Amino acid sequence: MKNLWDDREAMKYQGELALRVYTSRLLGRDPSLVLHGGGNTSVKIHQQNLVGETEEILYVKGSGWDLATIEEAGFAPVRIPHLLKLAQLPTLSDSQMVNELKTQMVRANAPAPSVETILHATLPYKYVDHTHADAVVTITNTANGEERIREIYGKQVIIIPYIMPGFDLARLCAQRFAAEAEAETIGMVLMNHGIFSFGETAQESYNRMIQLVGQAEAYLQQQQAWQIPYSVATASKEPLRHDLAQLRYQISQIAGFPVILSLHSQEKTLAFARREDVGEISQQGPATPDHVIRTKRLPMLGRDVNAYAAAYRDYFNSCAQTAGEPKTILDPAPRVILDPQWGLAAVGRTAKDTKIIADIYEHTIDIIERATVLGGYQALSAADIFDVEYWELEQAKLAKSGKQPPFTGEIALVTGAASGIGKACVESLLQRGAAVVGLDRNPAIEELYKRPDFCGITCDITQEGEITEALERAVRSFGGLDIVILNAGIFPAGCAINKLATAEWRRVLAVNLDANLVLLRECHPFLKLAPNGGRVVAIGSKNVPAPGPGVAAYSAAKAALVQLVRVAALEWGGDRIRINTINPNAVFDTGIWSEEVLQARAQHYGLSVEDYKKNNVLGVEVTSRDVAELTVEMCGSLFAKTTGAQVPIDGGNERVI
């Protein structure tokens, strides 16, 4: 466990809360300590209020913030005296606790305080750190985990048996700490949950966390349970895209909404999925309650979704009977799928959710493998998992989650996505919640966006092999296709027919027409499996209804493209796929309009460049964003009953009208 504290870096953070930010980020940099919003930190500060009174305030990490990127605004300030009074109550429901925490905040626009706020307040230290360190969680998730923790730490830590996060846990921790803390106590281990450290300075609390976790790692190394050797054959090179899309469709049907499915076929995930006992060890549950909340459901073995859904309902019903309270079942769709040929497939409502699930389960694999070396993995009981998953606060959070963006869980493919209309379409789709695959021959496409819901692929669409490879990668990344926007195209320099070379003619048709035939043909099986029906929008041109001189190859290719998608609309309507065309004109912020081409066309019509840009009935300039917004809107519910249409976006062209 590496200590990342840097004196020069720390000097940039002035003040108690700023240093709290700094060490929180240090913890967040290490995924073996916290993952995707997990963990918690706090600092107790004396400050004056508006009437000049000095108050003791607990600044605790707020809901929705990630330690790796947290800022001062991400900490919720709560009055400590009231928290300490709450800790003395014999009982306090979760809803009451949340209400009390909100009423004691000193900043109305602060994020909601953590459910561990009272726990942090009761610990008599200025700084408190809490992580779900893999090494510590590994040891606590074994049959004799408590004995091992005592062996490692002695009186350095206080050991707390597992209790679900909330008031009861805070109350027990306060009691145990008051009764058992000694001079050498620098931390607290929550069985099957995580580890706390504390100190009078941010550096001391952070150093102690690194020290304690380092001791756990050293113990695992001594037990030959740290570096797990994985030795399996490499993942199959066989195309999986059609099988993955079918699985994603089945899961979406069970969930009741489109999902994102991502495949992870590394050596580790393949080796784990191929263990002889994977059916047993994978079903024992997540390593911590935090992982229960973020991954939900037991892992699914193999690809029999219907059998899994039935098994999950049985599991739910048995746990509900044990709990003795009626519950509303959430969707029974899996979140993790283990398959010996595929490795691990993660399923989520969004690409971000799916990444979180995959990351967490890959860490869970490490924990399970290491705990197995120590004698066996033993996670939370089924009843405990059920209680966390159907926790009152989690249900309330789901109820308040609000309406999702319209394309949430859907996957779009855009060609020519590195610039112009294509790039604008990518942005519009991302804003509407879609995961987007962008194809472009420009390698810059791969660095266009650094976010989990975008996959940029360098691809020459005139090469069929590159198209099929791109589709394989796209489906492995997100699980299928729901939307295809055929945008890539070239606009050659003006040339009269009597001077048009055959090679140039073929070059233009290869990009603007032939490539789109291949894309349509190869995408059809995926669009047919789109949970909400497939959608295709082809970017045509004003030149389809009103061609101009000097652009025979371009005009012919676009006209043929429109005719192609009209036929596809007729053929694919029975597959719930709707196909429409947008005919833009004079969109000058695109790659095809070089300064040379623009000046030549303006000169051809006897206009200045500025007048040429607005040479339409409305006298307006049409931008890439204008075209993208209409294009993407045609994939939404407003055009749900429209197919085979051609819609102009050109400011009004006299020849078209």
N, C-alpha and C positions, 0 to 999 in steps of 0.2 A: 504494500500500500504506500504509494508515493505521496509525500507531503508537498503540496503545491504552493504553500505560502511563499510570497516574494516580498521582501521589505520595500523594494523600490516600487513595486506595483501597489502595495498597500498604502504607500504615502499619498496616492491619488485619492484615497477615500478618507475624507476628514469628517470626524464626528462618529458618535456611537452607532447611529442607524446606518450611516454609510459603510462603516466597517462590517456591520451585520450583512449588508448587501454583498460586500466583497467575499466574505467567507462562505456565504450561501452559494455564491457563484462557483467558488472553488469546489464545494461539495457537488454541485450540479454538473461540473465538468466530467465527473467520473461516473459512468453508467453502472459500475459495480456497487455504487453507493445509493444512487437514486435514478429513477427512470421516469421521464415524461410526466413531470408534475408531482412525483412522489416525494416523500420526505417533508421535513418541516423544520423551521428555525424561528427563533424569537430573541428579542432583547428587551430588557426592562429599563425605562428611561424616565427621569424626573423632568417635567416641563411645566411651564406656566400656561394657564388658560387665559382667556380674554379679560377676566376680572382680576387677574394678578395672583390667583391661587396656584400653588405648586401641586401638581398631580403626578401620581406614579402610573405610568402607562406601559402596557405590554404591547409591543409591536410584534405581531405574529404573522407568519406567511398567510396571505389571503387566498381564498379559493380561486382556482383558475390560473394561478401563476406558477411558473416553472423555476426551480432554483437556479438553473443554468443561466437564465436570462432575467432574473428578477431585478426590479428597481425599487427605490424607496416607496414609490406609490403602490407597490405590490404587497406591502405590509399593512395589516389592519390594526389600528391603534385602539386598544380596549382598556378601560379603567380597571386597575388591579384590585383595589379594595373590594369592589363588588364581586369580582371573580373569586376572591378568597372566601367571601361569605357564602357564595354558591357552593363552594367545595365542602362546606360544613353541613349542607342539607343531606338528609337521609336518602332522598330520592329526587330525581329531576328527569323528566322525560326529554327525549331528543328535541322535540318541537319546542318545549319550554326553554331548553338550553339555547337553542338557536335564537329564539326571541330575546332572551336575556343578553346574549352576546351583542346582538344588534343594538339594543337600547343603551348599551354602555360604550359604544364607539364614539370617539371624539371627532371623527371626520365622516360626514354623511356620505361622501362619494367613494369611500374606501371599499375594497372588496370584502366579501363576507369572511369573518374570521374562521380559522380551522376548527374542526370539532375537537381538536386537542388543546384548544386555548386554555381551558381551566387547568389541564395537566401542566402546561408550561408555566402558568402563573404560580402554581403551588411549589414548584421546585425553587429552592432558595439560592438561585444563582442568576447573575445578570444576563448571561448568554446561555441559550439552550439549543442544542442541535439534535435532530432526529433523522436517521436514515434507515433504509431497508437493505443494509449491506449484505451482499450475496454471501460472504463468508459466514457472517453471524447467523443469517437466516438458514443457511445450510445446516449448521450445527444444531440449531433449535428444532429443526424439522427431522429429528431422528428420535428413536424410541427412548434413548437415554440422554437426550439433549441437555436437560438441566444439569445432570452430573458432569457432562463435558464442559458446560459453561462455567461451573464452579471450579473445575480443574484448571481451566485456562485463566480465569480472572481472580479467583479468591474473593477478597473483600473489595476489589476495585469496583465491582458493579453490584447493584441490587437486582434480583431476578423477580420478574413479575409473570405469573401464569397468564395464559391467553384469556383476554376478555375483549369483546368487540369494542372498537374505538367509540368514545363518547364519555358521558358523565361517570358511569360506573368504573371505567378504567381510570379516569382522572382521580376519583375518590380513593381507589385502591392504591394507586401509585403514591398519593400523598400520605396515606397511612403507613405503607411499607417504608417509604423513604424516612419518615419521621422516626420510625421504630428501629430501622436497621442501618442507617447511614453512619459511616465512621470517617475518620480523618482521611483515609486513603481512598474513599469512594469518589470516583470521577465519572461514573456512568451508570446506566440502567439498561438491562436487557429485557425486552418484552418477548416472551416465548412466541414462536410462530409469527412474529410481527416485525421486530427491528431492534435498534439500539439507540440510546440517548447518550450524549455527553454534555457536560456543562462546565462553565468557568466564569471567572470575573472579567475576562476580556474576550474579545472575538477570537484572537489568536489562540488563547488557552483552550477555549472550548473546541475550536477546530483541531488543534494539535492533539487533544485528547481523543477526539473521534478517530483520527488517523492512527493514533497509537493503539486504541482498542481494536479497531478493525484489523490492523496489522498483526496483532497477536492472534486473532482468529485465523487469518490467512496462514501464519506460521504454523499453527496447530494442524491445519489441513495439509500443509506440506509435509509435516512430520509423519502424518498418517497416510501419506501417499494418496491423498484425496484432493489435490489441488489441480495439477495438470492432468487432465483426462485425455488419454490417447484415443483418437478416432481414426479407424482404418477401415474404410469401405470403398467399394468401387465408385467411380465417379457417376454423376447423375446421367441418366439416359439422354442420348442425343436425339431420340425420336421426337417428332413434333407432338406437342401436347395441347395445342391451342383449341382444338375442337372439343377434346374431353374436358378441359378446364371451363370452357364456355358453357358446356352442358351442365356441369356441376354448379357453376355460378347461377345458372337459370333455376335449377332445382332448389337451391338454397334461398334464392330470392322469392320463389313461390311459397316456401314455408315461412319465411320471415314476414312476407306481406309487403315488401318494398325492395327496390333494387339494392344490391350490395356490391362492394368491391372485394375482389378475391386476389390475393397476391401469393405467388409461389416462391418458396425458399428451399433450394435444393443444395445447400452446402454440405460438406462432409459431416458436420456435427448433426444437422437435422436428419440427414439420411441414416446415419448410424443409430440415432435415437429411435427413429421410426422402425428400424429393423431389429431392435432388441426383441428377444424372445418373450420377455416379460413386460413389453410396453403396454399391453392391454391392461395390466394390473397397476403399474406404477404411474401411468399417465392419468388414471382415473381417481387418484387420491386427492386431487384438488390443488389449487394454487399455493404458492409458498407463503404468501402474506395476504391479509385482508385487502390491502391496497391492490393486489393483483386480481383479487376476486372482482372488485369494482370495475377494473379497467378491461379485463378480458371476458368475464362472465362465461357461464356454461362449462361443462366438462369437455375435454378434447374429444373429437370424433375420430375413430379409427377407421381407415378406409374411406370409401366414397358412398356408402349407402345412407343417403340423407334421410330417407323416410324411416328407416330402422332407428337411426339416431334420434329423430324427433320423437318417435314413440317411446324410446328409452328415457329421453329427457323428461317427457311428461310423467312417466312412471316415477322417476327420481323426484320431480317436483311434488307430485301428489304424496309420496311417502314422507318427504320433509315437511310438507304443509300439515299433514296429520300429526307429526311429531311436535310441530310448533303450536298446534291447537288453535290456530287462527286462520280464517279464510283469507286467501291471497289471490291476487289476479296474476295469472301466468303471463310472463313476458314471452316474446316470440321464442320458439324452441330451436331456432337456427343455430348451428355451431359457430364458434368463433375461432377455433383451432382445429385443423384436420391433419392427422398424421397418417402418412401412407408410405409403405416401404419403397415404392418406385419413385414417388414424388418428393418425399421428405416432409416439409411442413407447409401447409397452406393456411394463411390467415384471412379471416373474413371480418369486415366491418362496414358500418354505414357510409363511411367516407374513407378516402385514401389515408388521411391522417390517423383515423381510428385503426385502420388495418396495420399501419406501420407500428403504432403503439403496441397492438396485440402481438405482432411478430417479435418485436424487440423484447417484450416482457416474457414471452414464452421461450425465446432462445436463452434468456437468463434462467428461466425456470428449468430448462434442460440441464444447464450447468449445476444448478442446485440439486436436482434429483440425482444426477450422476455422482456428484460428490457425496451426497448423503448416503447413497447406495453403498459406496466404498466403506463408509463408517458403520455399515450394518443394516441400512434400510431407510428409505424415505418415509416419513410419517408426517403428513400435513394436517391441516385443520379437519375436523370432523365434518361429515355431510351436513349436520345440523348447523354448525358454525358457518359453513359456506352459504347455506340457504339464508341464514339470518342476515348476513352481510349483503347478499344479492338483493334481498327483498327488504332491506333496511328502510325504515320510515324516511330517512333523509335522502336516500337514493331515489326512492319513489317520488318524493317531492321534487327532486332535481329534474327527473324525467318529465314530470308534469309541467314544469316551468320552462322546459327546453325550447318551447315555442315552435313556430312553423319553420321547417327546413327550406333552404333554397330549392328552386324547382327541379334542378337536375342532380340533387343529392343522390349518390350511389350509382350514377350513370357514367358511362365512359364514352368520350368523344375522340374521334380521329380527325385531324386537320392536316391537309397537305399544303405545301408551300407555307409553312407556319413560322418561318424565321423572320418574316418582314411583311409589311403592307397589310392587305386584307386578312391574310392567314394569321398573322400575329395578333391582329385586332380580334379575330374570332376566338383565338386561344384565351385572350383576356376576358372576353365576354362570357365564355363558357366557364372559366374558373370562377368568375364572379357569381355565376348561377349555381355553383356547387358541383360541377362535373369534374371528374378526373379526365385529364386531356393527354392524348398522345399526339405529338407534333412531328411531322415528317418534313424534311427539307434536305436538299443536296448540300446546303451550306452547313458545315460542321458546327457553326455557332449555335445551331438549334439545341445541341446537347447541353449548353450552358445558359439557355435562355431564362430558365427559372430554376432556382434551387428550392424546391418544395416537394412534398411527398405526392401531391396530386398532379404532377406534370412529369411526363417522360418524353424527352426529346431524342429523336433517332435520325441520324444521318442516313438519307435514303435517296437514291436516284430512281424515281418512279418509272423511268423508261426500262428498268431492268426488273423482270418478273421475279428473279431470285431475291433481289433486295426487298421487294414488296413482301414476299412470303416470310422472309427473315424478320422484317419489321413487325408484321402481324403476330408472329410467334412471340417476339419480345413484348409487344403491347399486351397480349392476352396473359402472358406470364406475370406481367406487372400489375394488371388490374382485373383480369378475369373475363373480359369479353368486349363487345362493342355495342353501343346503343345509337350512336350518332356518327355520321361520316360527312365531312364537308370537303367536297372536291374543289379545291381552290387553286392548286399549283398550275401555273401556265406561263407561257412566254409570249411576248408581243414583239415580233420582228420589226426591223426597219421597213418603211414603206417600199413596195416594189410592184411594178406593174406586172400583169400576168405574162405578157410577152417577154419579160426578162426574168421570170421566176424560175430559179433552178430547181430541178427535181429533188436534189438533196435537201434544199432549204424547205421545200414543201413537206417532205417526209419528216424532217426534224421538228417542224411545228406540230404536225399531226401526231407524232409520237408522244409529245408531252401533253398537248391539249386534248387529245382524243383517245389514242390507244391506251395510254397509261390508266385512264379512267375506266376503260372497259375492264382491265385486269383488276383494278381496285374494287369495282362493283362486284365482279364475279367472286373474288376472294373474300370479300367482306360479307357477302350475302348469308353464309351460314351463321355468322355471329349476329347480324342484324335480325335474323329470324328468331333468335333466342333472347332478344332484348325484352326484359320483363314488361316494359311499358310500350313495346312496339318499336321497331327500328325507324330511323329517320335519316334521310339523305338530302343534302342541299348541294346542288352543283352551281358553281359560280360561272354563269354564262357571260353574255355581253350584249350591249345595245346593237352590236353588229349582227346579231342573229336576226332581228326583225328589220334592221335598217343598216345594211353593210355600207362601207365607204370604199372608195377607190384606193388601190395600193396595198390592201391588206387581205388579199384573197385567201392565203393559207390560214390566217388567224380566223377570218370570218367563217370559212368553210368548216374548220375544226370545231368552232364553238357551236355552229348550227348543227353539226353532226352530234356533238355532245348533248345538246338539248333534245334532239330526236332520240338518242340512246336512252336518256333518263325517262323520257315519256313512255317508251316501250317498257322500261323497267317498272315504271309506276303501274302499268297495266298488268304485268306479269307477277309483281310481288305484292299487290294489294291483299291477296289471300293470305300472305305471310305476315300481315299486320305491319308492313313496311310502307311508309309514305315518302314520296320523292318529289321534290320541287326544285325550281330553278330561280335564281336571282340574276337579273340582267342589269349590271351596273354600267355606267358610262362615265368617262372622264374622271377617274379616281386617281389623282396625280401624286398622292403620297405612297405609291407602291413601287416595287422594284422594277417593274416593266417600263415605267415612265422615266427613262433617263432624260437628262437635260437636252440631249441631242434629238431624241424622239419627240419630246414636247415642243421644241422649237420648230421642228420640221412639220408637225401636224398643225401648229398654229399658223405657220407660214402658208400651208396648203389652203387654209380657209381665209387667209388674208386678215388675220387677227393678231393682236398682241398676245403674249403668253397669259397675262392676267385676264384678258377678255375671253380667251379660249377656255380657261378654267371654269368660267361661269356662263359659257355659251349654251344656256338652256332656257326653257320657258320661265322658270321661277327665278333665274338669275342667281343661283346659289352654287357654291362649291360642294361637291360630294366627297366625303373623306372615307378612309378605310374603316374608321369606327362606325360611321353611318351604315356602311354596307354590312359590317359585322353584326351590328345590333339587329338589323332586319333578318339577316341570315340565321342567327341563333334563335331569334324569336320564332322563326318558322319551324323550329324544332320543338317549340313549347306547346302548351295546351291551347293557345289561341288559334293555332292552325291544325288542331288535332283531326279535323275532318276534311283537310285539304291535301290533295295529291295530284301530281301531274301539272301543277300550275307554273306559270312564268310571271314573275313580278318584277317590274322595272324599278330601278332606283337610280335616276339620272337627272333629276331636277325638271323633268318634262322635256322630251325631245320631239320636235315638230314632225319629224319623219315617222317616229314610232306612234305618236298620237294619231 
